[in-house]
C-alpha cells in the first residue's frame, strides 16, 4: 500500500515557510509578460528595481567582508543596464507592492564590483553561500533563488534544441523563441525525490562521494520519465543502498536553484535495516538512531559526522522525523 499525503498532520504552509528558497512573496504577474508596452514602461519606471547577477552570483550591497545581514542589491533602473550585453537576459521576477522587480545578467562585464557604475556599491556572492550564511531574510532567499534559476536557464538555452539556431528572449524572460524553426522553449524544473527511509527508531542516511568529509544526508535522485514519486523513491533507495521500502509519505517540497530542481521530500518505511551499497553514488550509508540525529541537528558532531545545514530540505526531513 502506498500513502501519499502530508506527513503527520503537519501544516503545509508552516512547513514551507521554514525551509529556505520557499515562500516567495512576489506576484509573478504572468498576465503582464506578453505586454511589451507595460514591460518597457516598468523597466524605465523609477519605482522599479533591478538585481544584477554576474556569472550567476547575485549582487549585495556593502563590502564582501560585511558582517550581519546581507542586503540584496536591487538597484534603480539605468544603473546596471550599461554593464550588460545588448542581448543579455532581462527577466521580470514579479511585483512587490506594485514595484516591478527584474533580474539582469551582467556577465559581460569584466569586474563590475570594482569597475564601472557599481564600483564601491557592493559585491557579488555565490547564491548557495549567501543562503547558508544565516544573514538573509527568508523572502530574499526565495526571490534571489528565482533570479538565479532563471538567468541560469537563459545562459544554457541560447540555442534551439530542435534546429540549433540562436533563440530570442520573449515573454519577459519566460520563453525563448527560435525564428528559424518557430519552436518555443520554456523554463523547466527538474523533479527530484529526496527521501528519508525509516525503520523503527532509526533513519537511513548516506554519504555521496562528492560530499564534504563527514556529511551524511537523506538519499535523493531524479525522477525518470514515466515514473511516479513513489516509484522513484523506491527505485533510488533500492539502487543506491539496497533498501526495500513499502509505504511512502509526502512531506513537502523545496525549489533548489542549482541549477533548477524541485526537491520532493518524502518519508519511506523500510522493510529491514539491511544495506547494500551500489558503489557508484554512495561512499557510505548507515542507520542513524533518533537520539544521535537530535544531537547532530543541535550542532554536536559525532565522530566527525554531521548532517546538512538548514538551507537543505534534507535537514528538515531529519528534523521532522527526529522531533516527531
C-alpha angles and dihedrals in degrees: 000000000000123000119196116186143097108308122249095348094291117168107251094211092051092048094050093047094059099051119083117248091029129097098051103185098198125115098231090209093209091169089065097053095091094044101100094182093051092048093049091050093048093048088059097036111117089219092061125091132217125203113204118212120195115196087342093306115124120229120249128190119246132025123320089246092058115137124211126020121016112225115205111235102238104167137194114265116272099035104084097027093079089063095054129089115253092254096038116142110265109185131189107227095184145262128303114185087340092304111127115229120202136183119216129192111224097170089129089073116095101219109346096174090062104024133052132359096343098047111130094007098094147305142266120246137185109263095227092049091047092051091048094049094083090225101099129088113244092241091052092052090053095047095046090046089057090048094049094048093049096048090045090054092052092049090054098042105051091124132055115259089209103052106001097242122136115273129219128225115249141166095036090303099313096104137037117204129204113215090191100062099007093240120153123214125197133193112270133203119213113223115226127183116217113184141181111211113206134194118181109306097349138075130207117247128175141194117229116214090243095051123111111263111281099015118128123183145168114286120257143179144165119271110244125222113282093016129122124221092254093048091050092050092052094043096049094048091048095045098045103033106012090241119147115210134186120185115045120195126191116229112172143303137247129199106230113194097198085126103320120311138141110221109212107202118211142165121222130194111228122215093216144352095249113130127197113177118217092219092222110078104010124065092186143349134191144171109255119207117227097245091053091047090055091051092050091049088053089058098258109133116215115212090337093309123132139166129233118285124257093270090073125075088224088070090055094047091054091043094050091050095043093049095040 
